[in-house]
Amino acid sequence: MSMQFKAFILLILFSTLGCSADKKMNYKTKKVFNINYELDDTKLKLSYKPFMATLYYSPGVDIIENDNELIIIIRKCDYDEKCEVGIKSTSELDPELGIINNITINLKKSFIASQIFINEPNKENSLKVLSGT
């Protein structure tokens, strides 16, 4: 293998690694459990348990709010990294469930549970369906 070819391969590897470091990761909705919420006109309190993996944790969420829906994107981060999120979560240890994440979102307008979604706006991902209420 020529030296130029090796340098080219290394350049591709390093540029790929650099690009992926800035990309935000999300928990898939099916990897989030025990979703519970309290909702009023001005606040949403949400608790969730992300799938326990030794390499990742959930630092919190980002939200997308528009006229008719609120989308909550549950972020996933490598344990050895600090990730930026719009709303940081706090954690508590539940003796039966393990670590539970909690967030509070101050709402700009009133929503009902069927208008609030985890990760993507479809009926199966609404708070109403995911929480079983």
N, CA, C and O atoms as a printed pandas DataFrame, in Angstrom:
     atom_number atom_name residue_name chain_id  residue_number  x_coord  y_coord  z_coord
0              1         N          MET        A               1    0.843   -1.175    0.000
1              2        CA          MET        A               1    0.000    0.000    0.000
2              3         C          MET        A               1    0.891    1.243    0.000
3              4         O          MET        A               1    1.862    1.329    0.752
4              5         N          SER        A               2    0.545    2.184   -0.844
5              6        CA          SER        A               2    1.362    3.397   -0.920
6              7         C          SER        A               2    1.121    4.288    0.290
7              8         O          SER        A               2    0.087    4.207    0.952
8              9         N          MET        A               3    2.093    5.127    0.554
9             10        CA          MET        A               3    1.994    6.062    1.679
10            11         C          MET        A               3    0.851    7.055    1.455
11            12         O          MET        A               3    0.165    7.429    2.407
12            13         N          GLN        A               4    0.639    7.484    0.211
13            14        CA          GLN        A               4   -0.453    8.411   -0.090
14            15         C          GLN        A               4   -1.813    7.770    0.195
15            16         O          GLN        A               4   -2.709    8.428    0.724
16            17         N          PHE        A               5   -1.969    6.497   -0.152
17            18        CA          PHE        A               5   -3.225    5.793    0.086
18            19         C          PHE        A               5   -3.482    5.675    1.589
19            20         O          PHE        A               5   -4.607    5.893    2.038
20            21         N          LYS        A               6   -2.453    5.334    2.372
21            22        CA          LYS        A               6   -2.604    5.245    3.830
22            23         C          LYS        A               6   -3.004    6.600    4.419
23            24         O          LYS        A               6   -3.860    6.674    5.301
24            25         N          ALA        A               7   -2.378    7.666    3.923
25            26        CA          ALA        A               7   -2.709    9.006    4.414
26            27         C          ALA        A               7   -4.156    9.353    4.070
27            28         O          ALA        A               7   -4.857    9.964    4.876
28            29         N          PHE        A               8   -4.601    8.969    2.884
29            30        CA          PHE        A               8   -5.972    9.213    2.460
30            31         C          PHE        A               8   -6.966    8.491    3.375
31            32         O          PHE        A               8   -7.967    9.075    3.788
32            33         N          ILE        A               9   -6.691    7.229    3.688
33            34        CA          ILE        A               9   -7.558    6.442    4.582
34            35         C          ILE        A               9   -7.608    7.080    5.966
35            36         O          ILE        A               9   -8.685    7.197    6.550
36            37         N          LEU        A              10   -6.466    7.491    6.498
37            38        CA          LEU        A              10   -6.441    8.148    7.810
38            39         C          LEU        A              10   -7.224    9.453    7.802
39            40         O          LEU        A              10   -7.932    9.765    8.760
40            41         N          LEU        A              11   -7.095   10.214    6.721
41            42        CA          LEU        A              11   -7.838   11.463    6.607
42            43         C          LEU        A              11   -9.341   11.210    6.649
43            44         O          LEU        A              11  -10.074   11.929    7.329
44            45         N          ILE        A              12   -9.798   10.205    5.935
45            46        CA          ILE        A              12  -11.229    9.856    5.932
46            47         C          ILE        A              12  -11.676    9.420    7.322
47            48         O          ILE        A              12  -12.737    9.841    7.783
48            49         N          LEU        A              13  -10.898    8.591    7.993
49            50        CA          LEU        A              13  -11.255    8.131    9.336
50            51         C          LEU        A              13  -11.373    9.287   10.309
51            52         O          LEU        A              13  -12.355    9.381   11.045
52            53         N          PHE        A              14  -10.385   10.168   10.323
53            54        CA          PHE        A              14  -10.410   11.274   11.272
54            55         C          PHE        A              14  -11.510   12.277   10.967
55            56         O          PHE        A              14  -12.115   12.818   11.893
56            57         N          SER        A              15  -11.783   12.539    9.709
57            58        CA          SER        A              15  -12.858   13.473    9.392
58            59         C          SER        A              15  -14.218   12.875    9.733
59            60         O          SER        A              15  -15.122   13.611   10.129
60            61         N          THR        A              16  -14.388   11.566    9.592
61            62        CA          THR        A              16  -15.631   10.907    9.969
62            63         C          THR        A              16  -15.831   10.956   11.475
63            64         O          THR        A              16  -16.938   11.225   11.943
64            65         N          LEU        A              17  -14.787   10.702   12.231
65            66        CA          LEU        A              17  -14.890   10.761   13.691
66            67         C          LEU        A              17  -15.241   12.162   14.150
67            68         O          LEU        A              17  -16.063   12.325   15.052
68            69         N          GLY        A              18  -14.655   13.147   13.566
69            70        CA          GLY        A              18  -14.938   14.529   13.944
70            71         C          GLY        A              18  -16.375   14.909   13.675
71            72         O          GLY        A              18  -16.981   15.633   14.465
72            73         N          CYS        A              19  -16.933   14.437   12.577
73            74        CA          CYS        A              19  -18.317   14.769   12.238
74            75         C          CYS        A              19  -19.296   14.102   13.184
75            76         O          CYS        A              19  -20.298   14.710   13.558
76            77         N          SER        A              20  -19.032   12.879   13.575
77            78        CA          SER        A              20  -19.992   12.163   14.406
78            79         C          SER        A              20  -20.020   12.693   15.831
79            80         O          SER        A              20  -21.013   12.501   16.534
80            81         N          ALA        A              21  -18.963   13.349   16.272
81            82        CA          ALA        A              21  -18.925   13.857   17.642
82            83         C          ALA        A              21  -19.951   14.968   17.860
83            84         O          ALA        A              21  -20.434   15.148   18.978
84            85         N          ASP        A              22  -20.292   15.721   16.798
85            86        CA          ASP        A              22  -21.237   16.821   16.932
86            87         C          ASP        A              22  -22.687   16.370   16.757
87            88         O          ASP        A              22  -23.599   17.136   17.066
88            89         N          LYS        A              23  -22.919   15.186   16.285
89            90        CA          LYS        A              23  -24.269   14.689   16.013
90            91         C          LYS        A              23  -24.951   14.269   17.317
91            92         O          LYS        A              23  -24.389   13.509   18.106
92            93         N          LYS        A              24  -26.151   14.767   17.529
93            94        CA          LYS        A              24  -26.897   14.407   18.725
94            95         C          LYS        A              24  -27.547   13.048   18.541
95            96         O          LYS        A              24  -28.032   12.720   17.458
96            97         N          MET        A              25  -27.554   12.260   19.610
97            98        CA          MET        A              25  -28.205   10.951   19.581
98            99         C          MET        A              25  -29.486   11.020   20.395
99           100         O          MET        A              25  -29.583   11.787   21.353
100          101         N          ASN        A              26  -30.467   10.216   20.009
101          102        CA          ASN        A              26  -31.750   10.133   20.702
102          103         C          ASN        A              26  -31.992    8.701   21.149
103          104         O          ASN        A              26  -31.522    7.754   20.518
104          105         N          TYR        A              27  -32.738    8.550   22.255
105          106        CA          TYR        A              27  -33.247    7.229   22.610
106          107         C          TYR        A              27  -34.428    6.934   21.699
107          108         O          TYR        A              27  -35.290    7.792   21.507
108          109         N          LYS        A              28  -34.479    5.745   21.140
109          110        CA          LYS        A              28  -35.659    5.332   20.401
110          111         C          LYS        A              28  -36.811    5.246   21.390
111          112         O          LYS        A              28  -36.615    4.888   22.551
112          113         N          THR        A              29  -37.994    5.571   20.933
113          114        CA          THR        A              29  -39.157    5.589   21.824
114          115         C          THR        A              29  -39.371    4.239   22.502
115          116         O          THR        A              29  -39.755    4.194   23.671
116          117         N          LYS        A              30  -39.133    3.158   21.801
117          118        CA          LYS        A              30  -39.319    1.829   22.399
118          119         C          LYS        A              30  -38.247    1.495   23.440
119          120         O          LYS        A              30  -38.338    0.463   24.104
120          121         N          LYS        A              31  -37.239    2.348   23.588
121          122        CA          LYS        A              31  -36.185    2.151   24.590
122          123         C          LYS        A              31  -36.365    3.080   25.792
123          124         O          LYS        A              31  -35.453    3.253   26.599
124          125         N          VAL        A              32  -37.559    3.676   25.895
125          126        CA          VAL        A              32  -37.890    4.547   27.025
126          127         C          VAL        A              32  -39.097    3.934   27.730
127          128         O          VAL        A              32  -40.110    3.631   27.098
128          129         N          PHE        A              33  -38.978    3.754   29.058
129          130        CA          PHE        A              33  -39.996    3.038   29.826
130          131         C          PHE        A              33  -40.523    3.892   30.972
131          132         O          PHE        A              33  -39.985    4.957   31.272
132          133         N          ASN        A              34  -41.573    3.408   31.598
133          134        CA          ASN        A              34  -42.156    4.037   32.791
134          135         C          ASN        A              34  -42.364    5.539   32.599
135          136         O          ASN        A              34  -41.918    6.350   33.410
136          137         N          ILE        A              35  -43.038    5.884   31.532
137          138        CA          ILE        A              35  -43.316    7.289   31.234
138          139         C          ILE        A              35  -44.528    7.718   32.047
139          140         O          ILE        A              35  -45.610    7.142   31.932
140          141         N          ASN        A              36  -44.325    8.742   32.872
141          142        CA          ASN        A              36  -45.400    9.316   33.681
142          143         C          ASN        A              36  -45.345   10.827   33.554
143          144         O          ASN        A              36  -44.282   11.397   33.306
144          145         N          TYR        A              37  -46.475   11.469   33.722
145          146        CA          TYR        A              37  -46.486   12.919   33.588
146          147         C          TYR        A              37  -47.561   13.554   34.451
147          148         O          TYR        A              37  -48.537   12.916   34.843
148          149         N          GLU        A              38  -47.348   14.835   34.733
149          150        CA          GLU        A              38  -48.345   15.722   35.334
150          151         C          GLU        A              38  -48.410   16.922   34.413
151          152         O          GLU        A              38  -47.381   17.506   34.073
152          153         N          LEU        A              39  -49.609   17.291   34.009
153          154        CA          LEU        A              39  -49.782   18.350   33.021
154          155         C          LEU        A              39  -50.816   19.350   33.504
155          156         O          LEU        A              39  -51.914   18.980   33.918
156          157         N          ASP        A              40  -50.446   20.635   33.443
157          158        CA          ASP        A              40  -51.441   21.682   33.657
158          159         C          ASP        A              40  -51.252   22.718   32.549
159          160         O          ASP        A              40  -50.522   22.464   31.590
160          161         N          ASP        A              41  -51.886   23.858   32.665
161          162        CA          ASP        A              41  -51.842   24.849   31.586
162          163         C          ASP        A              41  -50.459   25.434   31.335
163          164         O          ASP        A              41  -50.171   25.876   30.223
164          165         N          THR        A              42  -49.606   25.444   32.343
165          166        CA          THR        A              42  -48.316   26.126   32.200
166          167         C          THR        A              42  -47.098   25.224   32.337
167          168         O          THR        A              42  -45.989   25.640   32.000
168          169         N          LYS        A              43  -47.276   23.984   32.829
169          170        CA          LYS        A              43  -46.130   23.102   33.069
170          171         C          LYS        A              43  -46.439   21.662   32.720
171          172         O          LYS        A              43  -47.566   21.181   32.839
172          173         N          LEU        A              44  -45.375   20.996   32.280
173          174        CA          LEU        A              44  -45.410   19.551   32.085
174          175         C          LEU        A              44  -44.260   18.975   32.904
175          176         O          LEU        A              44  -43.097   19.317   32.696
176          177         N          LYS        A              45  -44.609   18.095   33.837
177          178        CA          LYS        A              45  -43.591   17.352   34.577
178          179         C          LYS        A              45  -43.593   15.943   34.021
179          180         O          LYS        A              45  -44.621   15.265   34.020
180          181         N          LEU        A              46  -42.435   15.505   33.549
181          182        CA          LEU        A              46  -42.319   14.218   32.894
182          183         C          LEU        A              46  -41.240   13.395   33.570
183          184         O          LEU        A              46  -40.158   13.901   33.868
184          185         N          SER        A              47  -41.536   12.115   33.813
185          186        CA          SER        A              47  -40.515   11.189   34.305
186          187         C          SER        A              47  -40.440   10.026   33.324
187          188         O          SER        A              47  -41.445    9.602   32.753
188          189         N          TYR        A              48  -39.230    9.525   33.147
189          190        CA          TYR        A              48  -39.011    8.425   32.205
190          191         C          TYR        A              48  -37.775    7.643   32.616
191          192         O          TYR        A              48  -36.890    8.151   33.305
192          193         N          LYS        A              49  -37.741    6.405   32.176
193          194        CA          LYS        A              49  -36.597    5.538   32.440
194          195         C          LYS        A              49  -36.031    5.097   31.101
195          196         O          LYS        A              49  -36.654    4.306   30.393
196          197         N          PRO        A              50  -34.841    5.608   30.745
197          198        CA          PRO        A              50  -34.238    5.140   29.499
198          199         C          PRO        A              50  -33.672    3.737   29.663
199          200         O          PRO        A              50  -33.316    3.327   30.768
200          201         N          PHE        A              51  -33.594    3.016   28.575
201          202        CA          PHE        A              51  -33.005    1.683   28.577
202          203         C          PHE        A              51  -31.616    1.770   29.202
203          204         O          PHE        A              51  -30.797    2.603   28.812
204          205         N          MET        A              52  -31.366    0.905   30.172
205          206        CA          MET        A              52  -30.069    0.929   30.852
206          207         C          MET        A              52  -29.008    0.272   29.985
207          208         O          MET        A              52  -29.089   -0.914   29.665
208          209         N          ALA        A              53  -28.036    1.046   29.622
209          210        CA          ALA        A              53  -26.885    0.542   28.875
210          211         C          ALA        A              53  -25.641    1.111   29.548
211          212         O          ALA        A              53  -25.665    2.237   30.044
212          213         N          THR        A              54  -24.602    0.373   29.568
213          214        CA          THR        A              54  -23.414    0.822   30.277
214          215         C          THR        A              54  -22.679    1.948   29.557
215          216         O          THR        A              54  -21.834    2.611   30.157
216          217         N          LEU        A              55  -22.982    2.172   28.299
217          218        CA          LEU        A              55  -22.255    3.181   27.537
218          219         C          LEU        A              55  -22.975    4.519   27.417
219          220         O          LEU        A              55  -22.365    5.500   26.994
220          221         N          TYR        A              56  -24.266    4.587   27.781
221          222        CA          TYR        A              56  -25.049    5.792   27.537
222          223         C          TYR        A              56  -25.862    6.218   28.760
223          224         O          TYR        A              56  -26.116    5.436   29.676
224          225         N          TYR        A              57  -26.256    7.489   28.734
225          226        CA          TYR        A              57  -27.184    8.029   29.732
226          227         C          TYR        A              57  -28.013    9.114   29.053
227          228         O          TYR        A              57  -27.678    9.554   27.953
228          229         N          SER        A              58  -29.081    9.541   29.697
229          230        CA          SER        A              58  -29.904   10.620   29.158
230          231         C          SER        A              58  -29.641   11.890   29.968
231          232         O          SER        A              58  -29.996   11.961   31.145
232          233         N          PRO        A              59  -29.013   12.900   29.336
233          234        CA          PRO        A              59  -28.752   14.154   30.042
234          235         C          PRO        A              59  -29.982   15.051   30.125
235          236         O          PRO        A              59  -30.007   16.012   30.894
236          237         N          GLY        A              60  -31.010   14.731   29.323
237          238        CA          GLY        A              60  -32.215   15.548   29.293
238          239         C          GLY        A              60  -32.881   15.481   27.942
239          240         O          GLY        A              60  -32.772   14.480   27.233
240          241         N          VAL        A              61  -33.573   16.551   27.583
241          242        CA          VAL        A              61  -34.368   16.556   26.356
242          243         C          VAL        A              61  -34.197   17.864   25.594
243          244         O          VAL        A              61  -33.758   18.877   26.139
244          245         N          ASP        A              62  -34.554   17.805   24.331
245          246        CA          ASP        A              62  -34.773   18.997   23.517
246          247         C          ASP        A              62  -36.242   18.987   23.150
247          248         O          ASP        A              62  -36.859   17.925   23.063
248          249         N          ILE        A              63  -36.800   20.158   22.936
249          250        CA          ILE        A              63  -38.217   20.208   22.575
250          251         C          ILE        A              63  -38.412   21.005   21.295
251          252         O          ILE        A              63  -37.658   21.925   20.979
252          253         N          ILE        A              64  -39.446   20.618   20.580
253          254        CA          ILE        A              64  -39.915   21.358   19.411
254          255         C          ILE        A              64  -41.378   21.670   19.693
255          256         O          ILE        A              64  -42.201   20.767   19.847
256          257         N          GLU        A              65  -41.687   22.948   19.759
257          258        CA          GLU        A              65  -43.053   23.369   20.073
258          259         C          GLU        A              65  -43.602   24.166   18.899
259          260         O          GLU        A              65  -43.003   25.150   18.465
260          261         N          ASN        A              66  -44.745   23.729   18.394
261          262        CA          ASN        A              66  -45.412   24.518   17.366
262          263         C          ASN        A              66  -46.877   24.683   17.754
263          264         O          ASN        A              66  -47.254   24.375   18.885
264          265         N          ASP        A              67  -47.695   25.159   16.844
265          266        CA          ASP        A              67  -49.073   25.523   17.184
266          267         C          ASP        A              67  -49.895   24.407   17.804
267          268         O          ASP        A              67  -50.626   24.635   18.768
268          269         N          ASN        A              68  -49.782   23.196   17.257
269          270        CA          ASN        A              68  -50.684   22.129   17.676
270          271         C          ASN        A              68  -50.027   20.969   18.391
271          272         O          ASN        A              68  -50.715   20.035   18.801
272          273         N          GLU        A              69  -48.696   21.001   18.555
273          274        CA          GLU        A              69  -48.044   19.854   19.180
274          275         C          GLU        A              69  -46.733   20.247   19.846
275          276         O          GLU        A              69  -46.117   21.264   19.530
276          277         N          LEU        A              70  -46.341   19.403   20.771
277          278        CA          LEU        A              70  -45.068   19.539   21.471
278          279         C          LEU        A              70  -44.340   18.211   21.290
279          280         O          LEU        A              70  -44.866   17.154   21.640
280          281         N          ILE        A              71  -43.145   18.270   20.751
281          282        CA          ILE        A              71  -42.349   17.060   20.538
282          283         C          ILE        A              71  -41.180   17.090   21.506
283          284         O          ILE        A              71  -40.401   18.043   21.528
284          285         N          ILE        A              72  -41.064   16.032   22.309
285          286        CA          ILE        A              72  -39.994   15.922   23.300
286          287         C          ILE        A              72  -38.998   14.895   22.776
287          288         O          ILE        A              72  -39.340   13.728   22.583
288          289         N          ILE        A              73  -37.780   15.332   22.551
289          290        CA          ILE        A              73  -36.745   14.450   22.025
290          291         C          ILE        A              73  -35.826   14.062   23.178
291          292         O          ILE        A              73  -35.097   14.896   23.714
292          293         N          ILE        A              74  -35.872   12.796   23.548
293          294        CA          ILE        A              74  -35.062   12.313   24.674
294          295         C          ILE        A              74  -33.662   12.013   24.155
295          296         O          ILE        A              74  -33.460   11.116   23.336
296          297         N          ARG        A              75  -32.710   12.779   24.649
297          298        CA          ARG        A              75  -31.332   12.678   24.160
298          299         C          ARG        A              75  -30.574   11.550   24.845
299          300         O          ARG        A              75  -30.856   11.176   25.984
300          301         N          LYS        A              76  -29.606   11.027   24.112
301          302        CA          LYS        A              76  -28.740    9.948   24.585
302          303         C          LYS        A              76  -27.304   10.419   24.414
303          304         O          LYS        A              76  -26.945   11.009   23.395
304          305         N          CYS        A              77  -26.490   10.148   25.427
305          306        CA          CYS        A              77  -25.123   10.650   25.431
306          307         C          CYS        A              77  -24.168    9.560   25.916
307          308         O          CYS        A              77  -24.522    8.761   26.783
308          309         N          ASP        A              78  -22.961    9.528   25.355
309          310        CA          ASP        A              78  -21.930    8.617   25.861
310          311         C          ASP        A              78  -21.609    8.987   27.304
311          312         O          ASP        A              78  -21.567   10.169   27.644
312          313         N          TYR        A              79  -21.382    7.982   28.159
313          314        CA          TYR        A              79  -21.095    8.258   29.563
314          315         C          TYR        A              79  -19.870    9.134   29.764
315          316         O          TYR        A              79  -19.805    9.890   30.733
316          317         N          ASP        A              80  -18.907    9.046   28.873
317          318        CA          ASP        A              80  -17.692    9.826   29.068
318          319         C          ASP        A              80  -17.752   11.198   28.386
319          320         O          ASP        A              80  -16.726   11.864   28.252
320          321         N          GLU        A              81  -18.949   11.625   27.954
321          322        CA          GLU        A              81  -19.106   12.923   27.316
322          323         C          GLU        A              81  -20.155   13.754   28.036
323          324         O          GLU        A              81  -21.037   13.225   28.712
324          325         N          LYS        A              82  -20.038   15.056   27.876
325          326        CA          LYS        A              82  -21.061   15.972   28.370
326          327         C          LYS        A              82  -21.816   16.484   27.155
327          328         O          LYS        A              82  -21.212   17.041   26.238
328          329         N          CYS        A              83  -23.117   16.303   27.138
329          330        CA          CYS        A              83  -23.932   16.693   25.988
330          331         C          CYS        A              83  -24.807   17.889   26.350
331          332         O          CYS        A              83  -25.325   17.992   27.462
332          333         N          GLU        A              84  -24.953   18.768   25.402
333          334        CA          GLU        A              84  -25.826   19.926   25.582
334          335         C          GLU        A              84  -27.258   19.547   25.236
335          336         O          GLU        A              84  -27.511   18.915   24.210
336          337         N          VAL        A              85  -28.185   19.933   26.092
337          338        CA          VAL        A              85  -29.610   19.710   25.855
338          339         C          VAL        A              85  -30.374   20.974   26.213
339          340         O          VAL        A              85  -29.886   21.814   26.969
340          341         N          GLY        A              86  -31.571   21.100   25.666
341          342        CA          GLY        A              86  -32.394   22.267   25.966
342          343         C          GLY        A              86  -32.894   22.278   27.403
343          344         O          GLY        A              86  -32.938   23.331   28.040
344          345         N          ILE        A              87  -33.272   21.109   27.917
345          346        CA          ILE        A              87  -33.769   20.988   29.288
346          347         C          ILE        A              87  -33.050   19.813   29.945
347          348         O          ILE        A              87  -33.205   18.666   29.526
348          349         N          LYS        A              88  -32.271   20.107   30.968
349          350        CA          LYS        A              88  -31.534   19.052   31.665
350          351         C          LYS        A              88  -32.471   18.271   32.581
351          352         O          LYS        A              88  -33.405   18.820   33.166
352          353         N          SER        A              89  -32.194   16.988   32.686
353          354        CA          SER        A              89  -32.997   16.152   33.582
354          355         C          SER        A              89  -32.298   16.025   34.929
355          356         O          SER        A              89  -31.083   16.182   35.048
356          357         N          THR        A              90  -33.102   15.737   35.924
357          358        CA          THR        A              90  -32.565   15.336   37.224
358          359         C          THR        A              90  -32.858   13.852   37.361
359          360         O          THR        A              90  -33.791   13.335   36.746
360          361         N          SER        A              91  -32.067   13.179   38.160
361          362        CA          SER        A              91  -32.251   11.733   38.311
362          363         C          SER        A              91  -32.569   11.393   39.752
363          364         O          SER        A              91  -32.113   12.056   40.684
364          365         N          GLU        A              92  -33.358   10.350   39.915
365          366        CA          GLU        A              92  -33.631    9.814   41.241
366          367         C          GLU        A              92  -33.540    8.299   41.166
367          368         O          GLU        A              92  -33.773    7.697   40.117
368          369         N          LEU        A              93  -33.202    7.704   42.279
369          370        CA          LEU        A              93  -33.084    6.248   42.321
370          371         C          LEU        A              93  -34.359    5.668   42.918
371          372         O          LEU        A              93  -34.678    5.900   44.084
372          373         N          ASP        A              94  -35.071    4.920   42.109
373          374        CA          ASP        A              94  -36.263    4.217   42.565
374          375         C          ASP        A              94  -35.820    2.815   42.972
375          376         O          ASP        A              94  -35.146    2.143   42.192
376          377         N          PRO        A              95  -36.181    2.350   44.184
377          378        CA          PRO        A              95  -35.709    1.038   44.649
378          379         C          PRO        A              95  -36.119   -0.125   43.747
379          380         O          PRO        A              95  -35.422   -1.138   43.686
380          381         N          GLU        A              96  -37.240    0.017   43.051
381          382        CA          GLU        A              96  -37.708   -1.069   42.195
382          383         C          GLU        A              96  -37.320   -0.885   40.726
383          384         O          GLU        A              96  -37.033   -1.860   40.031
384          385         N          LEU        A              97  -37.310    0.352   40.259
385          386        CA          LEU        A              97  -37.105    0.613   38.831
386          387         C          LEU        A              97  -35.681    1.021   38.468
387          388         O          LEU        A              97  -35.288    0.914   37.307
388          389         N          GLY        A              98  -34.917    1.478   39.425
389          390        CA          GLY        A              98  -33.577    1.981   39.135
390          391         C          GLY        A              98  -33.616    3.488   38.927
391          392         O          GLY        A              98  -34.404    4.189   39.563
392          393         N          ILE        A              99  -32.775    3.977   38.048
393          394        CA          ILE        A              99  -32.670    5.419   37.834
394          395         C          ILE        A              99  -33.824    5.915   36.965
395          396         O          ILE        A              99  -34.080    5.389   35.882
396          397         N          ILE        A             100  -34.516    6.944   37.471
397          398        CA          ILE        A             100  -35.610    7.597   36.774
398          399         C          ILE        A             100  -35.187    9.039   36.483
399          400         O          ILE        A             100  -34.672    9.729   37.363
400          401         N          ASN        A             101  -35.404    9.485   35.258
401          402        CA          ASN        A             101  -35.098   10.866   34.880
402          403         C          ASN        A             101  -36.359   11.709   35.003
403          404         O          ASN        A             101  -37.459   11.247   34.701
404          405         N          ASN        A             102  -36.189   12.951   35.451
405          406        CA          ASN        A             102  -37.301   13.879   35.613
406          407         C          ASN        A             102  -36.981   15.194   34.919
407          408         O          ASN        A             102  -35.859   15.695   35.004
408          409         N          ILE        A             103  -37.974   15.748   34.232
409          410        CA          ILE        A             103  -37.828   17.070   33.628
410          411         C          ILE        A             103  -39.095   17.870   33.888
411          412         O          ILE        A             103  -40.169   17.311   34.112
412          413         N          THR        A             104  -38.949   19.183   33.852
413          414        CA          THR        A             104  -40.093   20.080   33.909
414          415         C          THR        A             104  -39.985   21.025   32.722
415          416         O          THR        A             104  -38.951   21.657   32.507
416          417         N          ILE        A             105  -41.059   21.112   31.961
417          418        CA          ILE        A             105  -41.110   21.992   30.799
418          419         C          ILE        A             105  -42.124   23.091   31.083
419          420         O          ILE        A             105  -43.287   22.806   31.368
420          421         N          ASN        A             106  -41.690   24.344   31.008
421          422        CA          ASN        A             106  -42.606   25.476   31.113
422          423         C          ASN        A             106  -43.223   25.688   29.738
423          424         O          ASN        A             106  -42.525   25.961   28.762
424          425         N          LEU        A             107  -44.524   25.557   29.683
425          426        CA          LEU        A             107  -45.237   25.614   28.403
426          427         C          LEU        A             107  -45.605   27.044   28.030
427          428         O          LEU        A             107  -45.995   27.839   28.886
428          429         N          LYS        A             108  -45.478   27.360   26.754
429          430        CA          LYS        A             108  -45.871   28.670   26.243
430          431         C          LYS        A             108  -47.370   28.736   25.992
431          432         O          LYS        A             108  -47.966   29.812   25.972
432          433         N          LYS        A             109  -47.968   27.561   25.799
433          434        CA          LYS        A             109  -49.411   27.471   25.594
434          435         C          LYS        A             109  -49.893   26.153   26.180
435          436         O          LYS        A             109  -49.082   25.309   26.563
436          437         N          SER        A             110  -51.166   25.975   26.252
437          438        CA          SER        A             110  -51.758   24.773   26.833
438          439         C          SER        A             110  -51.831   23.643   25.801
439          440         O          SER        A             110  -52.208   23.862   24.650
440          441         N          PHE        A             111  -51.463   22.430   26.233
441          442        CA          PHE        A             111  -51.549   21.234   25.397
442          443         C          PHE        A             111  -52.320   20.165   26.168
443          444         O          PHE        A             111  -52.399   20.205   27.395
444          445         N          ILE        A             112  -52.886   19.211   25.432
445          446        CA          ILE        A             112  -53.425   18.015   26.061
446          447         C          ILE        A             112  -52.469   16.869   25.740
447          448         O          ILE        A             112  -51.653   16.986   24.826
448          449         N          ALA        A             113  -52.558   15.765   26.479
449          450        CA          ALA        A             113  -51.595   14.667   26.367
450          451         C          ALA        A             113  -51.520   14.068   24.963
451          452         O          ALA        A             113  -50.464   13.578   24.562
452          453         N          SER        A             114  -52.599   14.099   24.228
453          454        CA          SER        A             114  -52.573   13.550   22.871
454          455         C          SER        A             114  -51.871   14.476   21.875
455          456         O          SER        A             114  -51.664   14.092   20.724
456          457         N          GLN        A             115  -51.500   15.700   22.301
457          458        CA          GLN        A             115  -50.761   16.638   21.458
458          459         C          GLN        A             115  -49.270   16.675   21.801
459          460         O          GLN        A             115  -48.508   17.426   21.193
460          461         N          ILE        A             116  -48.863   15.866   22.771
461          462        CA          ILE        A             116  -47.464   15.844   23.205
462          463         C          ILE        A             116  -46.879   14.498   22.819
463          464         O          ILE        A             116  -47.455   13.450   23.113
464          465         N          PHE        A             117  -45.728   14.535   22.156
465          466        CA          PHE        A             117  -45.143   13.322   21.591
466          467         C          PHE        A             117  -43.698   13.131   22.049
467          468         O          PHE        A             117  -42.978   14.093   22.318
468          469         N          ILE        A             118  -43.298   11.870   22.129
469          470        CA          ILE        A             118  -41.909   11.525   22.397
470          471         C          ILE        A             118  -41.257   11.208   21.054
471          472         O          ILE        A             118  -41.666   10.277   20.361
472          473         N          ASN        A             119  -40.264   11.973   20.701
473          474        CA          ASN        A             119  -39.398   11.806   19.528
474          475         C          ASN        A             119  -40.022   12.119   18.178
475          476         O          ASN        A             119  -39.383   12.792   17.369
476          477         N          GLU        A             120  -41.218   11.673   17.899
477          478        CA          GLU        A             120  -41.826   12.000   16.609
478          479         C          GLU        A             120  -43.337   12.037   16.750
479          480         O          GLU        A             120  -43.916   11.283   17.532
480          481         N          PRO        A             121  -43.970   12.916   15.990
481          482        CA          PRO        A             121  -45.413   13.107   16.143
482          483         C          PRO        A             121  -46.256   12.064   15.424
483          484         O          PRO        A             121  -46.624   12.242   14.263
484          485         N          ASN        A             122  -46.555   10.981   16.120
485          486        CA          ASN        A             122  -47.548   10.030   15.628
486          487         C          ASN        A             122  -48.326    9.509   16.829
487          488         O          ASN        A             122  -47.855    9.575   17.964
488          489         N          LYS        A             123  -49.502    8.999   16.571
489          490        CA          LYS        A             123  -50.421    8.622   17.653
490          491         C          LYS        A             123  -49.783    7.681   18.673
491          492         O          LYS        A             123  -50.012    7.830   19.873
492          493         N          GLU        A             124  -48.981    6.709   18.211
493          494        CA          GLU        A             124  -48.374    5.736   19.117
494          495         C          GLU        A             124  -47.346    6.368   20.052
495          496         O          GLU        A             124  -47.046    5.803   21.103
496          497         N          ASN        A             125  -46.805    7.525   19.690
497          498        CA          ASN        A             125  -45.786    8.192   20.506
498          499         C          ASN        A             125  -46.343    9.331   21.351
499          500         O          ASN        A             125  -45.579   10.114   21.914
500          501         N          SER        A             126  -47.659    9.430   21.444
501          502        CA          SER        A             126  -48.241   10.498   22.276
502          503         C          SER        A             126  -48.100   10.129   23.752
503          504         O          SER        A             126  -48.067    8.952   24.111
504          505         N          LEU        A             127  -48.018   11.152   24.596
505          506        CA          LEU        A             127  -47.952   10.906   26.049
506          507         C          LEU        A             127  -49.156   10.096   26.511
507          508         O          LEU        A             127  -49.038    9.225   27.373
508          509         N          LYS        A             128  -50.298   10.386   25.939
509          510        CA          LYS        A             128  -51.516    9.668   26.324
510          511         C          LYS        A             128  -51.363    8.168   26.116
511          512         O          LYS        A             128  -51.728    7.386   26.994
512          513         N          VAL        A             129  -50.833    7.755   24.976
513          514        CA          VAL        A             129  -50.665    6.323   24.675
514          515         C          VAL        A             129  -49.489    5.732   25.460
515          516         O          VAL        A             129  -49.618    4.667   26.063
516          517         N          LEU        A             130  -48.350    6.418   25.451
517          518        CA          LEU        A             130  -47.140    5.870   26.088
518          519         C          LEU        A             130  -47.269    5.715   27.610
519          520         O          LEU        A             130  -46.679    4.814   28.207
520          521         N          SER        A             131  -48.046    6.607   28.218
521          522        CA          SER        A             131  -48.201    6.523   29.673
522          523         C          SER        A             131  -49.345    5.598   30.071
523          524         O          SER        A             131  -49.490    5.257   31.245
524          525         N          GLY        A             132  -50.158    5.191   29.096
525          526        CA          GLY        A             132  -51.274    4.296   29.388
526          527         C          GLY        A             132  -52.446    4.979   30.029
527          528         O          GLY        A             132  -53.262    4.319   30.673
528          529         N          THR        A             133  -52.561    6.299   29.876
529          530        CA          THR        A             133  -53.701    7.022   30.485
530          531         C          THR        A             133  -54.779    7.325   29.491
531          532         O          THR        A             133  -55.795    7.923   29.846
